[in-house]
Amino acid sequence: MLQTQYSTETPPSSAGEAKAILNLAVPLAVAHIAMVGMEVIDTIVAGQYSARDLAGLAMGGSIWLILVLFMVGLLGAVLPRMARFYGADDPENVTAEVQQGMILALALGVLMTVFSWLIPNWLPGLGAGETETRIAQGYIRIIGLGFPAIGVFIVIMNFLESHGLTRFIALTSLLILPLNLLLDYLFVFGIGPFEGMGGVGCAVTSASLYGIWTVALCVYAAKHPKLKGYRFYQRWPGIDFSRIKAILGLGLPIGLMLLAEEGYFNISALLIAPLGISSMGAHQITIQVAALVLMVGLCIGQATAIRTSHSIGRQDTRGVTRQLKTGLAMVLVFSLVSGLLIMVWHQAVPSLFVRDAAVIALSSAMLVFAPLFFFFDALQVWCIQVLRGFQDTRMPMMIQLTAYWVIGFPLGYSLGLTDLWGEQYGVFGFWAGFMCGVLLSALFQARRLYRMVRQQVWLPAH
């Protein structure tokens, strides 16, 4: 099955390898941007309906995001495993991985649906307004019905990515965006005799679209000439507890890592909020700019991990080394160039988001350090993705937890809100903590990756 793809005697050049990585990374970036775009559209439409609906959407959406991130991390473990089996030309294990992954996805999806019906009962204790709380409760309960479909979506998307079939994912994500806008207006505002649901309507849209998207990916995977030989939809086996245990062992640290990272920045944002509108606005702008750069590093890392997993499956050590060198060069060059450009235009970039002079001044001062922050942030994200390709997730999780929560957060809090260091530095203090956490994580993740490559520690797929 793989011989035609990899049976060339001459390995690809660095330029050829860079092209192969980009062929995977660019569609992944498009899909990521489209998923973010769905949230942006929901925010805009709900905000047009009313400020209360926007607030309720923000509450419900934050809780939904936490649950989804955990699912993405846990089920994301099937990607490096599938890619390695694919590289080893082991179709039986690929089929088994898809099937057991979908069983796990459905079980996890049902569990998350249960959580989405229990969590709203606790929302009144947060102290938000009654109307906002009611909207958030309705949002969570409705969108929670889509968790089983989202679980299957994650597994099938990883299945396609593991085989390098990322263009269809990108294409469908672009088609989803206008449909998201159309359905949002239908369910939020209503049309004709159909009465709008306000912000809760966004949940109906999201749950429906992920269901449609999941069906589209499943049909594509079943019909694609490269994949239909697996016939993963036929001869369903029983539950393979040993395989599910292996997936959970690899995926649970990823899920916890995503939760820890999301919690780190969310809690920091809550602590920055009392510092004033200017500080909160500057923080939000800087985070959004960093997220765009980080997304590219993430996608290059995912693409590199897929390529290296294929080589590991073939026991092609030279291929692994070549792919790592090429991927690392790409992510570092991009992060440095983008960081330098943002530093040069550090005053112009914030003005794209806001007109408030105080917010622009604060954000401009923070973006001066963009090259340093973007460099190390992109490096750590790339290393974490590649280490997942090596099926190494526990130590990267411990490194990130230590760097962020044991060192970065206490440092940022003490600099930003206490007199421990002589004076309170406000939002700059928090970002100093971010910088320290990202720097330490990047250095130790890179050290971990270097040692694994040097010692050729390829963890076996099983």
Secondary structure by P-SEA (a helix, b strand, c coil): cccccccccccccaaaaaaaaaaaaaaaaaaaaaaaaaaaaaaaaaaaacaaaaaaaaaaaaaaaaaaaaaaaaaccaaaaaaaaaaaccaaaaaaaaaaaaaaaaaaaaaaaaaaaaaaaacccccccaaaaaaaaaaaaaaaaaaaaaaaaaaaaaaaaaacccaaaaaaaaaaaaaaaaaaaaaacccccccccccaaaaaaaaaaaaaaaaaaaaaaacccccccccccccccccaaaaaaaaaaacaaaaaaaaaaaaaaaaaaaaaccccaaaaaaaaaaaaaaaaaaaaaaaaaaaaaaaaaaaaaaccaaaaaaaaaaaaaaaaaaaaaaaaaaaaaaaaaaaaccccaaaaaaaaaaacaaaaaaaaaaaaaaaaaaaaaacccaaaaaaaaaaccccaaaaaaaaccccccccccaaaaaaaaaaaaaaaaaaaaaaaaaaaaaaccccccc
